[in-house]
Amino acid sequence: MESEPPFGEFVNSVFGNIVEQEETEAKFDVDECELPLIDLGHLNLGNLEHEECKRKICEASTEWGFFQIVNHGVSKEILSRIHREQVELFRQPFQIKTNEKLLNLSSGCYRWGTQTAITQKQFAWSEAFHIPLSTIFQLSEFEGLRYPACPVSSKVFGLIPHTDSDFLTVLHQDQVGGLQLLKDGKWIRVKPNPDALVINIGDLFQAWSNGVYKSLEHRVVANHEIERFSFAYFLCPSHDTVIQSCCEPSIYRKFSFREYRQQVEEDVKTTGDKVGLSRFRR
């Protein structure tokens, strides 16, 4: 049985023969960068090292919205085991993955493609398990992602350009690469680091910091020859949490996390794109 979702059939049925469609931008011809690298071990050293580490985190959050951390406390053995389990899971037949009983998860936890896509550039050639880690205080989520090899990688994305609708995202990616950031109006490739976790600021943190910390637009390009795996932890508050900056004048009006998610879902449903924080500017 085939393990991959019917990406090609869906895209061609919705958008016609994808080969004949106009190509997206030259997303492969971009410069590579290494994100700011921060050693969290310095937080356990003397006061000077501790304060310098915090300063670097603030600086990276302000200038980049993305940074990498090492000595984070998650062993290589654990990361390797998660990767192995992830590969085994995603290589299950597609019909099995769509069965909610596979991991005893609630309906909708397994997702593939972009069913709301209006144009081919809004379609994501990837599949994911969204695993909620809800508590009384927050609605965080663990997400395993797989990007199968894509025969039309110049036409669609692995993950379309977006910002994260959370406070903070912690990501581990394999060595295939493909993550790109839009910094200063220019797309750049992130060089994978096997020892690091990637941290990025989400929309809620940007609003809470009154725009000081940046929720940067990012995407994943599809790969023509090889599949890619990653997993991420999304730090989210409870739905009733009110997001409001203590700074005045505030760039954004106050809003609840529930209101924000509902607005994002409505925009995606009606336009195919996420509008995000600009909806909540004063």
C-alpha positions as CSV (number, residue, x, y, z in Angstrom):
1,M,0.0,0.0,0.0
2,E,1.2,3.5,-0.8
3,S,2.4,5.5,2.2
4,E,2.2,9.0,0.6
5,P,-1.1,11.0,0.4
6,P,-2.5,11.6,-3.0
7,F,-0.8,14.9,-3.5
8,G,-0.6,14.8,-7.3
9,E,-4.1,13.7,-7.8
10,F,-5.5,16.4,-5.6
11,V,-3.4,19.2,-7.1
12,N,-4.2,18.2,-10.7
13,S,-7.9,17.8,-9.9
14,V,-8.2,21.2,-8.4
15,F,-5.7,23.3,-10.5
16,G,-5.5,21.3,-13.7
17,N,-2.3,20.0,-15.2
18,I,0.2,21.4,-12.8
19,V,3.1,21.2,-15.3
20,E,1.3,23.8,-17.4
21,Q,0.9,26.2,-14.6
22,E,3.0,29.3,-14.2
23,E,6.0,28.7,-12.0
24,T,6.5,30.2,-8.6
25,E,9.5,32.4,-7.8
26,A,13.0,31.0,-8.0
27,K,12.9,29.8,-4.4
28,F,15.9,27.6,-4.7
29,D,18.4,30.3,-5.7
30,V,18.7,32.0,-2.3
31,D,21.7,32.6,0.0
32,E,22.4,30.3,2.9
33,C,22.8,31.6,6.4
34,E,23.6,30.2,9.9
35,L,21.1,31.4,12.5
36,P,22.5,33.0,15.7
37,L,23.7,30.2,17.9
38,I,23.2,30.4,21.6
39,D,24.7,28.1,24.2
40,L,22.1,27.7,27.0
41,G,24.7,26.2,29.2
42,H,25.9,29.7,29.9
43,L,22.7,30.3,31.9
44,N,24.1,28.0,34.6
45,L,27.4,29.8,34.8
46,G,28.3,33.0,36.7
47,N,26.2,36.1,36.6
48,L,28.1,37.7,33.7
49,E,27.7,34.7,31.5
50,H,24.1,34.4,32.5
51,E,23.3,38.0,31.6
52,E,25.2,37.8,28.4
53,C,23.3,34.7,27.3
54,K,20.0,36.5,28.0
55,R,21.2,39.5,26.1
56,K,22.0,37.3,23.0
57,I,18.5,35.7,23.2
58,C,16.9,39.1,23.3
59,E,19.1,40.4,20.5
60,A,18.3,37.4,18.2
61,S,14.6,37.6,19.0
62,T,14.6,41.3,18.0
63,E,16.8,41.2,14.9
64,W,15.9,37.7,13.6
65,G,12.9,36.2,15.3
66,F,14.8,32.9,14.9
67,F,17.9,31.5,16.6
68,Q,19.4,28.1,17.4
69,I,20.2,26.7,20.9
70,V,22.8,24.1,21.9
71,N,23.3,22.5,25.4
72,H,19.5,22.6,25.6
73,G,19.1,19.4,27.7
74,V,17.6,17.2,25.1
75,S,20.0,14.4,24.4
76,K,21.1,13.2,20.9
77,E,19.7,9.8,21.8
78,I,16.2,11.2,22.4
79,L,16.3,13.2,19.2
80,S,17.4,10.2,17.2
81,R,14.7,8.0,18.8
82,I,12.0,10.6,18.0
83,H,13.3,10.7,14.4
84,R,13.2,6.9,14.0
85,E,9.7,6.6,15.4
86,Q,8.6,9.4,13.2
87,V,10.0,7.8,10.0
88,E,8.3,4.5,11.0
89,L,5.0,6.2,11.6
90,F,4.9,8.3,8.4
91,R,5.9,5.3,6.2
92,Q,2.7,3.5,7.3
93,P,0.2,3.1,4.4
94,F,-1.8,6.3,3.9
95,Q,-5.1,4.5,4.7
96,I,-3.8,3.5,8.0
97,K,-2.5,7.0,8.9
98,T,-6.0,8.4,8.2
99,N,-7.5,6.0,10.7
100,E,-8.0,7.8,14.0
101,K,-7.4,4.7,16.0
102,L,-3.7,4.5,14.9
103,L,-2.5,6.7,17.8
104,N,-5.8,7.0,19.6
105,L,-5.9,10.7,18.6
106,S,-8.9,12.9,18.1
107,S,-10.3,13.6,14.7
108,G,-8.3,15.9,12.5
109,C,-4.9,15.2,14.1
110,Y,-3.5,13.7,10.9
111,R,-3.4,16.3,8.1
112,W,-1.9,16.4,4.6
113,G,-1.7,19.0,1.8
114,T,-3.8,22.2,2.0
115,Q,-7.5,21.5,1.4
116,T,-8.3,25.2,1.5
117,A,-5.8,26.1,-1.2
118,I,-7.2,28.4,-3.9
119,T,-4.0,28.5,-6.0
120,Q,-1.2,26.0,-6.4
121,K,1.3,28.2,-4.5
122,Q,-1.0,27.9,-1.4
123,F,-0.7,24.1,-1.5
124,A,1.7,22.4,0.9
125,W,3.3,19.1,-0.2
126,S,3.6,17.7,3.3
127,E,1.8,15.6,5.9
128,A,1.7,16.0,9.6
129,F,0.4,14.6,12.9
130,H,-0.8,17.4,15.2
131,I,-0.7,16.0,18.8
132,P,-2.3,18.2,21.4
133,L,-0.5,18.5,24.8
134,S,-3.3,20.3,26.6
135,T,-3.2,21.2,30.3
136,I,-5.3,23.5,32.4
137,F,-3.1,26.4,31.6
138,Q,-2.2,26.0,28.0
139,L,-2.9,24.3,24.7
140,S,0.5,23.5,23.5
141,E,1.0,21.1,20.6
142,F,3.6,18.7,19.3
143,E,3.7,18.3,15.5
144,G,5.6,15.7,13.5
145,L,6.1,16.8,9.9
146,R,7.1,14.8,6.8
147,Y,7.8,16.3,3.4
148,P,7.8,13.6,0.8
149,A,9.9,14.0,-2.4
150,C,8.0,16.2,-4.8
151,P,8.1,15.7,-8.6
152,V,6.9,19.2,-9.1
153,S,9.1,20.9,-6.5
154,S,9.4,24.1,-8.5
155,K,5.6,24.6,-8.5
156,V,4.6,24.1,-4.9
157,F,6.0,24.5,-1.4
158,G,6.6,21.8,1.3
159,L,5.1,24.4,3.7
160,I,3.7,27.6,2.4
161,P,5.0,31.0,3.6
162,H,3.5,31.8,7.0
163,T,4.1,33.0,10.6
164,D,3.4,30.8,13.6
165,S,0.2,31.6,15.6
166,D,1.7,30.8,19.0
167,F,4.1,32.3,21.5
168,L,7.1,30.2,20.7
169,T,8.1,27.3,18.5
170,V,10.9,24.8,19.2
171,L,11.9,22.9,16.0
172,H,14.3,20.0,15.2
173,Q,15.0,19.3,11.6
174,D,17.0,16.7,9.7
175,Q,19.9,17.4,7.5
176,V,18.0,17.6,4.2
177,G,17.3,21.3,4.7
178,G,14.6,23.4,3.1
179,L,13.7,25.9,5.8
180,Q,13.8,29.5,4.5
181,L,13.2,32.8,6.3
182,L,12.1,36.2,4.9
183,K,14.5,38.7,6.5
184,D,14.8,42.3,5.4
185,G,12.7,41.5,2.3
186,K,14.9,38.7,1.2
187,W,14.5,34.9,1.4
188,I,17.5,33.1,3.0
189,R,18.1,29.4,3.5
190,V,18.8,28.1,7.0
191,K,21.8,25.8,7.3
192,P,20.8,22.7,9.3
193,N,22.7,22.0,12.6
194,P,22.3,18.5,13.9
195,D,23.1,19.5,17.4
196,A,20.8,22.5,17.7
197,L,17.1,23.2,18.2
198,V,15.7,26.0,16.2
199,I,13.6,28.6,18.2
200,N,11.3,31.1,16.5
201,I,9.1,33.8,17.9
202,G,5.4,33.5,17.2
203,D,2.7,36.0,16.5
204,L,1.5,36.2,20.2
205,F,5.0,37.0,21.4
206,Q,5.3,39.8,18.8
207,A,2.0,41.3,19.9
208,W,2.9,40.9,23.6
209,S,6.3,42.6,23.1
210,N,4.6,45.4,21.1
211,G,6.5,44.5,18.0
212,V,10.0,44.3,19.6
213,Y,10.4,40.6,19.1
214,K,9.7,39.5,15.5
215,S,7.4,36.7,14.2
216,L,9.3,36.2,11.0
217,E,7.6,34.8,7.8
218,H,9.1,31.4,6.9
219,R,8.5,28.5,4.5
220,V,9.8,25.1,3.5
221,V,10.7,24.4,-0.1
222,A,9.8,21.0,-1.6
223,N,12.6,18.7,-2.5
224,H,12.5,16.9,-5.9
225,E,14.6,13.8,-4.8
226,I,14.5,13.2,-1.1
227,E,12.0,13.3,1.8
228,R,12.5,15.5,4.8
229,F,11.4,15.1,8.4
230,S,11.1,17.6,11.3
231,F,9.2,17.9,14.5
232,A,8.1,20.9,16.4
233,Y,6.7,22.0,19.8
234,F,4.3,25.0,19.7
235,L,3.8,26.9,23.0
236,C,0.3,28.2,23.1
237,P,-1.8,29.7,25.9
238,S,-5.4,28.7,26.9
239,H,-8.1,29.9,24.5
240,D,-9.3,32.5,27.0
241,T,-5.9,34.1,27.5
242,V,-5.9,37.8,26.6
243,I,-2.9,39.0,24.6
244,Q,-2.1,42.6,25.5
245,S,1.2,44.6,25.6
246,C,2.0,46.6,28.7
247,C,3.6,49.2,26.4
248,E,1.9,52.4,25.4
249,P,1.0,53.3,22.8
250,S,0.3,49.7,21.9
251,I,0.6,48.6,18.2
252,Y,-2.1,46.0,18.6
253,R,-5.5,46.0,20.3
254,K,-6.0,43.3,23.0
255,F,-7.5,40.0,21.9
256,S,-7.9,36.5,23.2
257,F,-6.1,33.5,21.7
258,R,-9.5,32.1,20.8
259,E,-10.4,35.2,18.8
260,Y,-7.0,35.1,17.0
261,R,-7.3,31.5,16.0
262,Q,-10.8,32.0,14.8
263,Q,-9.8,35.0,12.7
264,V,-6.9,33.1,11.2
265,E,-9.1,30.1,10.3
266,E,-11.7,32.4,8.7
267,D,-9.1,34.2,6.6
268,V,-7.5,30.9,5.4
269,K,-11.0,29.5,4.6
270,T,-12.1,32.5,2.6
271,T,-8.8,33.7,0.9
272,G,-6.5,30.7,1.1
273,D,-4.0,32.8,3.1
274,K,-3.3,33.7,6.7
275,V,-3.6,37.5,7.3
276,G,-2.4,37.3,10.9
277,L,-1.5,40.2,13.2
278,S,-2.3,43.0,10.8
279,R,-5.9,42.3,11.5
280,F,-5.4,43.4,15.1
281,R,-3.5,46.6,14.6
282,R,-4.9,49.7,16.2
